[in-house]
Structures are given as structure tokens and as C-alpha cells.
Amino acid sequence: MGRLVPAVTRALDILELFLDGDGTLSAPDIVRKLQLPRTTVHELVTTLAARSYIVPVPGQPGRYRLGVRPYQLGSRYAEQLDLAAEGQQVARSVAETCDETVHVAILEGTDVIYIAKVDSTHAVRMVSAAGRRLPAHCTSVGKMLLASLPEQELTSRIPDDAELVAMTPNSITDPAVLREALAEIHRRGIAVESRESNPDVSCVAAPVRDRTGRVVAALSISVPMIRWSEERKAELEQLAAKGAAELSERLGHRSVA
């Protein structure tokens, strides 16, 4: 591996800061978060703005948001990723059937990243976005993906002494409890999350496999608690499994009869 270029690394660090919070930052925010000299930050921000990677926020002098260039790069990446394109189509079909928010997500480290999303048409619905990253252990898609890992890989990602963050009072924070939950998910082939990432939402998720049979993603259906019930959960489990199977088939997977 070649030498990393410090200036490029710092510029990328700045861009990645926009993934958190409300998506806007000022130069002082960047100085404080990255502990960089003000002059360095000023030069990097000026360069990023000149190349349309960041742009000033209208009506908020000195603050920036992501510009069009990251979107263009992300769109080109998505065009080349069959999983994202096919996932969006299947998610749309599933959402039309149940009129709830549908996601397709992949696992990266101990987080999940949503690569496709279709909203419910209900006024009360889950609010999220494609590209969002969340702790895997707090979500149905994440638990489905973690449950699909070989034991050794799961242990390397989440060791017995791991500190698991809580997004709500219902989040699992004990690795031992998480492992028990994952074992049950692996046995059932379906994951359920009740108010663990959002206090007002429950979700179900099913695994998506590629042509080799490997689990590469998960498809979930998210439902506000006002529309959640045991009967509704059973319906959505079947629908999530059906949608995940369709997406798997599009990726070349053939189930064994």
C-alpha cells in the first residue's frame, strides 16, 4: 500500500463530517472537530467549495453543506451497483403492497448503510434516507446481517467485551444478549426490532442473497407503533421474506427446492 497524502486525508475527513448532525458545518466547527489549524481548514474549505464538493448555506453566512459533486459521484456508484438499483425496484414493489417504509441495507463493520428506500404514503411514517448509517445491533436489517455472519467473523466485529451504544431504552447493549437474539434470528430466518432504533417504530427484516448464496443485504419494513400489532407483524414478516427472495433472485440466487 502506498503512502497516504495528508492533505487528501484531511479533505476527506472534512467531507465525512457532513454525514452527522444536520448536514451543515462552519469552519470553526471543522477546526474544533478535527483539531486542525484554522489556516489549513480555510484552505481546504476554499478548495472543496471551488470544486463544488461543498457550497455555502443560503442565509447562513460562514456555513456549508454538501454540494452537487458528492451526489454525482454517489449516483455514478449506485448506477454500477446492481444491488442498489434492483433493491430500489423491489423496495418500491413491497412498499406498494403494504404502504409502509421499505429499506434495503448492507453491513459495513458494525453499522448498516441504507442503499435503497421507498417511503410510505401515510402521514405518520418513519423518516430516514438512503445513505444513512446506523448501529447494526439496533436495527432489524442489522441484526439480520449480523446473524448471517460466521461465528468467528461475528466475534471479530462484536467481541464479548464490546460496548454497544443505545439508541433508545429498548436497544440491546449486552453482547451476550445480542448473541442470543442473533441465534434466534438465524434459526427463524427473519429479524424483528421493536423500538430499538426509534422509540416510535418497529421493523421486520429478511436476508438477501447473491448467486453464491451469501447474504449480502437485508430488506426491512418499518412501521409506526400506531399501526403495529402481532397480526400486522406476521403479515409483514411474510412480505419481507417474499421481497427479499425476489431481490435475491434478481441477483442470481436460486433457492434449493
C-alpha positions as CSV (number, residue, x, y, z in Angstrom):
1,M,0.0,0.0,0.0
2,G,1.3,3.4,-1.0
3,R,1.8,6.4,1.2
4,L,-1.3,8.3,2.2
5,V,-1.4,12.0,1.2
6,P,-2.2,14.1,4.4
7,A,-4.0,16.9,2.5
8,V,-6.3,14.4,0.8
9,T,-7.0,12.6,4.0
10,R,-7.9,15.9,5.7
11,A,-10.2,16.9,2.9
12,L,-12.0,13.6,3.1
13,D,-12.2,13.9,6.9
14,I,-14.0,17.2,6.3
15,L,-16.4,15.7,3.8
16,E,-17.3,12.8,6.2
17,L,-18.2,15.3,8.9
18,F,-21.2,16.2,6.9
19,L,-22.6,12.7,7.4
20,D,-23.5,13.6,11.0
21,G,-25.8,16.3,12.6
22,D,-27.9,18.5,10.4
23,G,-25.5,18.3,7.4
24,T,-24.1,21.8,7.8
25,L,-20.8,23.0,9.2
26,S,-18.8,26.1,9.7
27,A,-15.0,26.4,9.5
28,P,-14.8,26.8,13.3
29,D,-16.9,23.6,13.6
30,I,-14.4,21.8,11.5
31,V,-11.4,23.2,13.4
32,R,-12.9,22.0,16.7
33,K,-14.0,18.5,15.5
34,L,-10.8,17.7,13.6
35,Q,-8.3,19.6,15.7
36,L,-6.7,21.2,12.6
37,P,-5.1,24.6,12.3
38,R,-7.5,27.3,11.1
39,T,-5.4,28.2,8.1
40,T,-5.4,24.6,7.0
41,V,-9.1,24.3,7.3
42,H,-9.7,27.6,5.5
43,E,-7.5,26.4,2.5
44,L,-9.3,23.0,2.4
45,V,-12.7,24.5,2.6
46,T,-11.9,27.0,-0.1
47,T,-10.7,24.2,-2.4
48,L,-13.7,21.9,-1.7
49,A,-16.0,24.8,-2.4
50,A,-14.2,25.7,-5.6
51,R,-14.8,22.1,-6.8
52,S,-18.4,22.0,-5.8
53,Y,-17.9,19.4,-3.1
54,I,-19.4,21.8,-0.6
55,V,-21.4,25.0,-1.0
56,P,-22.5,27.9,1.2
57,V,-25.8,27.5,3.0
58,P,-28.2,30.3,1.8
59,G,-29.0,32.7,4.6
60,Q,-26.4,31.3,6.9
61,P,-23.1,33.1,6.3
62,G,-20.0,31.0,7.0
63,R,-21.8,27.7,7.0
64,Y,-21.5,25.0,4.3
65,R,-23.4,21.9,3.1
66,L,-22.5,19.2,0.7
67,G,-22.5,20.3,-3.0
68,V,-23.5,18.6,-6.1
69,R,-20.3,16.7,-6.8
70,P,-20.6,14.1,-4.0
71,Y,-24.2,13.5,-5.2
72,Q,-22.9,12.9,-8.8
73,L,-20.2,10.5,-7.6
74,G,-22.7,8.7,-5.4
75,S,-25.1,8.4,-8.3
76,R,-22.5,7.0,-10.6
77,Y,-21.5,4.5,-7.9
78,A,-25.2,3.5,-7.5
79,E,-25.6,3.0,-11.2
80,Q,-22.8,0.5,-11.1
81,L,-24.1,-1.3,-8.1
82,D,-26.8,-3.8,-9.2
83,L,-27.8,-4.4,-5.6
84,A,-28.8,-0.7,-5.1
85,A,-30.7,-0.5,-8.4
86,E,-32.5,-3.8,-8.1
87,G,-33.1,-3.2,-4.4
88,Q,-34.9,0.1,-5.2
89,Q,-37.2,-1.6,-7.6
90,V,-38.1,-4.4,-5.2
91,A,-38.5,-2.0,-2.3
92,R,-40.9,0.0,-4.4
93,S,-43.0,-3.1,-5.1
94,V,-43.1,-4.2,-1.5
95,A,-44.0,-0.6,-0.4
96,E,-46.9,-0.5,-2.8
97,T,-48.2,-3.7,-1.3
98,C,-48.0,-2.8,2.4
99,D,-47.9,1.1,2.2
100,E,-45.1,1.2,4.8
101,T,-41.5,2.4,4.5
102,V,-39.2,-0.2,3.0
103,H,-35.4,-0.3,3.2
104,V,-32.6,-2.3,1.7
105,A,-29.3,-2.2,3.7
106,I,-25.8,-3.6,3.7
107,L,-23.4,-4.2,6.5
108,E,-20.2,-2.2,6.9
109,G,-18.2,-3.0,10.0
110,T,-20.7,-2.9,12.9
111,D,-23.0,-0.4,11.1
112,V,-25.7,-0.8,8.4
113,I,-25.9,1.6,5.5
114,Y,-29.3,2.0,3.7
115,I,-28.7,1.7,-0.1
116,A,-32.4,1.8,-1.1
117,K,-35.5,3.3,0.4
118,V,-39.2,3.8,-0.5
119,D,-41.5,5.8,1.7
120,S,-45.0,5.0,3.0
121,T,-47.7,7.4,1.8
122,H,-49.1,7.6,5.3
123,A,-48.8,11.0,7.1
124,V,-47.3,9.2,10.0
125,R,-44.3,7.2,8.8
126,M,-40.7,6.5,9.5
127,V,-38.3,9.3,8.4
128,S,-35.0,8.2,7.0
129,A,-32.8,8.4,3.9
130,A,-30.8,6.2,1.6
131,G,-27.1,6.5,2.6
132,R,-27.9,6.8,6.3
133,R,-25.7,4.7,8.7
134,L,-26.9,3.2,12.0
135,P,-25.5,0.8,14.5
136,A,-26.4,-2.7,13.2
137,H,-27.4,-4.1,16.6
138,C,-30.2,-1.6,16.9
139,T,-31.9,-2.4,13.6
140,S,-33.8,-5.3,12.2
141,V,-31.7,-5.2,9.0
142,G,-28.5,-5.0,11.0
143,K,-29.4,-7.9,13.3
144,M,-30.4,-10.0,10.2
145,L,-27.0,-9.3,8.7
146,L,-25.1,-9.9,11.9
147,A,-27.0,-13.2,12.4
148,S,-25.8,-14.3,8.9
149,L,-22.1,-13.9,9.7
150,P,-19.9,-16.9,10.5
151,E,-19.2,-17.1,14.3
152,Q,-15.6,-16.1,14.0
153,E,-16.4,-13.0,11.9
154,L,-19.2,-12.0,14.3
155,T,-16.8,-12.3,17.2
156,S,-14.2,-10.2,15.5
157,R,-16.7,-7.4,14.8
158,I,-18.5,-7.6,18.1
159,P,-16.3,-9.2,20.8
160,D,-17.7,-10.3,24.2
161,D,-16.5,-7.0,25.8
162,A,-17.8,-4.7,23.1
163,E,-19.6,-1.5,24.2
164,L,-22.9,-1.4,22.3
165,V,-24.4,2.0,22.1
166,A,-28.1,2.5,22.9
167,M,-30.3,4.5,20.5
168,T,-33.4,4.0,22.7
169,P,-34.1,2.4,26.1
170,N,-35.1,-0.8,24.2
171,S,-31.7,-1.1,22.4
172,I,-29.7,-4.2,23.2
173,T,-26.4,-3.1,24.9
174,D,-25.1,-6.5,26.2
175,P,-23.2,-8.6,23.7
176,A,-24.3,-11.8,25.3
177,V,-28.0,-10.8,25.0
178,L,-27.3,-9.8,21.4
179,R,-25.8,-13.2,20.6
180,E,-28.9,-14.9,22.0
181,A,-31.1,-12.7,19.8
182,L,-29.0,-13.4,16.8
183,A,-29.1,-17.1,17.3
184,E,-32.9,-17.0,17.3
185,I,-32.9,-14.8,14.2
186,H,-30.6,-17.2,12.4
187,R,-32.9,-20.1,13.3
188,R,-36.1,-18.3,12.1
189,G,-34.5,-16.5,9.1
190,I,-36.4,-13.3,10.0
191,A,-35.5,-10.4,12.3
192,V,-37.8,-8.2,14.3
193,E,-36.8,-5.0,16.0
194,S,-39.3,-3.2,18.4
195,R,-38.5,0.4,19.1
196,E,-34.7,-0.3,19.4
197,S,-33.6,2.4,16.9
198,N,-36.6,4.6,17.1
199,P,-39.0,4.8,20.1
200,D,-42.0,5.0,17.8
201,V,-41.2,2.4,15.2
202,S,-40.9,-1.4,14.8
203,C,-39.4,-3.3,11.9
204,V,-39.1,-6.7,10.4
205,A,-36.3,-7.8,8.0
206,A,-35.3,-10.7,5.8
207,P,-32.0,-11.7,4.2
208,V,-31.0,-11.0,0.6
209,R,-28.6,-13.5,-1.0
210,D,-26.4,-13.3,-4.1
211,R,-25.9,-16.0,-6.7
212,T,-23.4,-17.8,-4.4
213,G,-26.0,-18.0,-1.6
214,R,-24.1,-15.5,0.6
215,V,-26.2,-12.9,2.5
216,V,-25.2,-9.5,1.0
217,A,-28.1,-7.3,2.2
218,A,-31.3,-7.3,4.1
219,L,-34.8,-5.9,3.3
220,S,-36.9,-4.4,6.0
221,I,-40.4,-3.0,6.5
222,S,-40.7,-0.2,9.1
223,V,-44.0,0.5,10.8
224,P,-45.0,3.2,13.3
225,M,-46.3,1.7,16.6
226,I,-49.8,3.1,15.9
227,R,-50.1,0.6,13.1
228,W,-48.2,-2.3,14.7
229,S,-49.8,-5.4,16.1
230,E,-49.0,-9.1,16.3
231,E,-51.2,-9.8,13.3
232,R,-49.6,-7.0,11.3
233,K,-46.1,-8.3,12.3
234,A,-46.9,-11.7,10.9
235,E,-48.2,-10.3,7.6
236,L,-45.1,-8.1,7.2
237,E,-42.7,-10.9,8.1
238,Q,-44.1,-12.9,5.1
239,L,-44.0,-9.9,2.8
240,A,-40.4,-9.0,3.8
241,A,-39.3,-12.6,3.2
242,K,-41.1,-12.6,-0.2
243,G,-39.5,-9.3,-1.2
244,A,-36.0,-10.4,0.0
245,A,-36.4,-13.6,-2.0
246,E,-37.4,-11.7,-5.1
247,L,-34.4,-9.4,-4.8
248,S,-32.1,-12.5,-4.2
249,E,-33.5,-14.0,-7.4
250,R,-32.7,-10.8,-9.3
251,L,-29.1,-11.0,-8.0
252,G,-28.8,-14.6,-9.4
253,H,-29.7,-16.6,-6.3
254,R,-31.6,-19.8,-6.9
255,S,-33.2,-21.4,-3.8
256,V,-33.0,-25.1,-3.4
257,A,-36.4,-26.8,-3.6
